[in-house]
């Protein structure tokens, strides 16, 4: 066993104590180890430290047919919770300080900078052993540049789960009670429902689509079953928001969203008129054509972000963090905006852009 993994001896089987499974990093004088891939009993993103562990956040299955999916998976009561379009964080108190971990198991410098503004610290005074799970949402975050219609600027935190020290989700009714008691802002919810309430559930989905929202996570009231389902509009917005970056994304990304669109159209009896078809097509081809033009000119493929931070040193810490997870980012400007610093930066995409640029000059390739 490598000596650098000695502190984890006894927490994980010795065959997993290697660089292929674990990545070591330090934050605020605490040595952390994040799990880089799923291992038996431990999801990717699980974090270990001397004397403690934070379980990775479980993956959630998706359904394409709402009615049939509910009938198949939920024999009893269930709730709908709004699925927010942001980035997932788990907030845990360690050695009297709060830490915010991303789904991948990294400590996020940006979220750490804004943590006191996002959550009520009193939650952890009452429940020091619990982990608060939620979504950071808003147009000014460093991971997702897609606009958010219902938040004009900055970010907000919406809780959707509470884990005990063993990594188990509290029962739904207990979670809801604690959210009310502590004043933690939680995602919207509807229910309880049963599988006989499909028409009411479809009405909720339709309303969410009209409001420009992403979808729902369906959660059993008496088991750990969770399923996600998205709206028609969110599929189209995903395509439009990422089409300019198509050289960096697998083709399956777009195919999956087109399949979701077709499934929703079929189940809800939506007519795909010419205007809707053109909207979908333009969402895909419009940004793609602009990217082709940029690459022909030799321009870089960039994605711009704007964030607000409290401390200037957070900017450098965030850029280093992004680099550590394979993202090449550069700061454009920093200016004072009230009590925050308003930072604009961009990510540069090189690999896919380089390949596409070669192909545009006639280079042959196998597909």
N, C-alpha and C positions, 0 to 999 in steps of 0.2 A: 504493500500500500504506500502511495506517495505521502511524505510527511505533511504536505500542506493540507491533507484531508484528515489528519489525526483528530481534530476536534469533533469530527462527525462519527468517530468509531462508536458503535453501539446504537446509533440512530438509524443507519442504513446498513444493509448487508455489504460486506467488504468488497464484493465484486463490483459494486456500483461506485466505489470511491476512486474515481478517475476523471480525467479531463473530458472524456467523451460524454459523460453523464452530467458533470457538475462544472459550474463556473464560479470562481471565487471573486468577490469584490468587497471593498471596504467603504462604509459610509458612516460618518460621525464616530469614528473609532470603534465601530462594530464590524466584525468580520462576518460577511454573509456568504452563503453558498446557494446558488439557484440551480434548480433542476432544469436541464436543457431539453429533456424529452420525457415522455410518459414512461414511468416505471411501474411495476406492479404495486398497486396501492397508493401511488403518488403521482398526481398529474404534473405535466410540465408547468413550470412556474412556481412549484413548491419551493419555499425558502427555508434554509436551516441556519442557525447560529448557535453559539455556545449556550446550551441550556434552553433552546427554544426552537419552534418550527411553525411556519405558516403554510397551511395546505394550499395547493394550487386551486384555481377556480375551475369547477367542472365544465366540460363542454355540454352544450344543450342541443338536442336534435331539432331539426326543422321539419315542418309538415308543409306540403303543397296544397292539399285539399283540407280545408278547415273543418267541414262537417264530418267527413270520414275519419280524419285524424282524431277529432275529439271523441267520436263514438268508439274508436279502437282503443284509445289509451286512457280514457277517464270514465270508469264505471260509476264513480261517486261525484261528490261536489268538487268544484274547482273555481279559481279566480282568474281573471285577466289582469295582468299588470302591463303598463305601457313599456314597450321596448324603446329605449332612448338611443339616439344616434350620436355617440361620443366615444370615450375610451374608458375601459374598465379599470377600476382601482380597488385595492383592498387596504383598509386603514387599520393599523394595529399599534397598540401602545407597547413599546419595548424600552425597558430601563427608564421609565417616566417620560419618554418622548414619543410623539406620534410619528409613524412612518407610513408613507403611501407607496404601495407596490403595484406595478402594472401587471397585466395578465401574464406577461412573460417572466415575472419575478424580479424585475429591476426596481430599485428605488428611483422614483421620478423627481428630479430636482425642481421642475416647474410646479408640480403638484405640491411638493414639500413647501415651496415658497408661499403658496396661496392657501395652505391647509387650514389655518386658523380662520380664514374667511369663508371656507367651504362647509365646514362641519362644526357642530357644537362639541367643544371639548368636554363638556359635562357628561356626555354619553359615556366616555371612558372612565370618568370618576365613579359612575354608578356600576359600570360593567367593564372592569379593567381586563378581564380575560377574553372578552368577545372581540371579533373582527367585524368591522362594518364594511360591507361591500356595496359598491354603487357605480354610477356612471358620471363622469365629468363631461358636461355638454355645453356647447357654445361655439360661436364662430371664431373665438380667439384662443384656440388650443394648438399645441405644437405637433399634433399627430393627424389631425383630420381637417382639411381646408374647406370642406363642403359647407356652404351657408346653412344656418339654422333659422328658419322663418320665425320661430316663436321666441328667439332670444336675439335682441338687436346687437349687443356687444358683450364682450367678456365671456365668463363661464359661470356655470352653476353645477352643484352636486345633487344628485338624486339617488337615494339609497334604495336598494331592492333586496338585500339579504343581510342576515346576521349569522355569523358562524360562532360556534362555541370553541373551546380550546382544542378539541379533538378534530376540528374542521367540519363538523356537522352543522347543517342549516337548522336554525330553530324552526319549530312548527309555524305555519303562516300566521295563525291567530296570535301567537306570542310575539312574532315580529311586528305585526301591526300595532299591538298594544304598546310595545316599547317605542316604536316610532312616535306614537301619540304622546306617550309619557315624557320623552326626552326632547320633543320638538324637532326631531330630525326630519328634514324634507325628504319625502319618499316619492317614488314614481306613482302616478295615478293608478287606481285599480277599480275593477268592476266585479261584482259578484256578491255572494257565491252563485254559481250556475250549475246546471246539470246538462247532460247531452240533449235533453228535450228543449233546451233554450237556444237552439241554433239561430233562429230568426233574430232574437235579441242580440246575440253575439255578432251576427253579421252586420247589424245596425251600428254596433260600436266600431267595427272595422271600417265601415263606410264613413262614419263621422271622423275617425282618425285620418283617413285618407284625405277627406276634404280639408282637414286642418293642417295638412302637410306633415303628418307624423309618420314614424317608421313602421310601427306595428305593435304586436303584443307578445308577451311570454305567458303561456297558459300553465298554471301551477295547481297541482292537486292539493286539496285542503287536508288530506289525511295520508299522503305518501310523498315520496321525493320526486315524482314524475314532473318534468318540465319540458315544454315544447315551445318553439318560437314560430311565429307566423308574421309575415310582413305585408304591407299595403302595396297596391299597384304603383302609386306615386313614388314610393321609396325606391322601387326597382328602377324606374326611369331616372330618378335623381342620381342614383348610384352610377348608372351608365354615363350620364352627362358629366358628373363630377370627376370621373376617372378616365374618360375617353382620350383626353389629351395626353395621358400617360401610358397609352396602350403599348408602346414598345417594352415597357417594364412589367406588364401584367400578362398572365397566361390567358389564352383565348377562352378557356373554360370559365373565367370570371364573368365574361359577358354572356356566354351561352347559358350559364346558370340563371342569370337574371332574366333572360328572355324566356326561359322555361317557366320561371315563376310568374311572369306576366301572362303567359298563355294559360297557366293553371288558374289564375285569379279571374281572368276574362271568362274562362269556361264555367267556373263554379258560380260566379256572381251574375252571369248572363249579360256581361258588358259587351256592347257592340263595338267592334274594332273598326270604326269608320276611317275614311281616308285621312282626316285631320289627325286622328290619334296615331295612325300608322306613321304619318309624316313626322309627328312630334318625336316618336320613338327613334325613327331613322335619323332625324336631325340631331338628336341628343347624342347619338353615336358617331355619325359621320362628320358632323360639323367640327367638333374639337379635334378629331383625327386629322382632318384636312389641314387645320392650322398647324398641327404638330409636324406634318409632312413638309409644309412650307418652311417652318423654322429649321428643320433638319437639313433641307436642301440648301439653305443659306449658311449652314455651318453653325447655327446658334445652338446653345446649350438647352437641354430639356430641364426646365425649372418648375418648381411648385412653391408658391409664396404663402407665408404664414404671418399672422400678427398675434402677439400675445401681450399680456400685462403682467409685470412682476414687481415685487416689493423691493428687491435688492439687486443691485447691478451685478454682483458676483454670480447671481443665479443664471445670467445669460451665458457666461463662459461654461458654467457647470452643465447647462442644458446642451450646449453645442458639443461638449465632450461626451455627454451621455448619448446623444444621437449618433456620434461617430462610433461609439462603442457597440452600438447595435446595428451598424452597417449603413448609417445614413450620413451622407456628405452634406453639411449645412453651412451656410455663410450668412453673417449678419449684414443687413443693409442699413438700418438706422436704429437709433435709440433716442427717444425724446421723453421729457417729463410730461405726464398726463395726470394732474391731480396728485394723489398719493402714490401712484404707480409710475413705472417706466413702461412706455409703449415701445415694443420691440418688433421690427419687421425683419424677417429672415427668409431665406429660400433654401430648399433642398435641390441638389443637382442629381439628376439621374444620368449615369454615364454608360452602363453596360448595354442596356437595350437600345439607347440612342445611337451608340457606336455601331451596333449590329444593323440597325435600320438604315443608318446613313450609308453603310457599305452596300446594302441591297439596293438603295436608291441610285447608286452609281453603276448598277449592272452586275454586281458580283453574284455568282451562282451559289446556290446552297441547297442542301437536302431538307425536305419537309416530311 
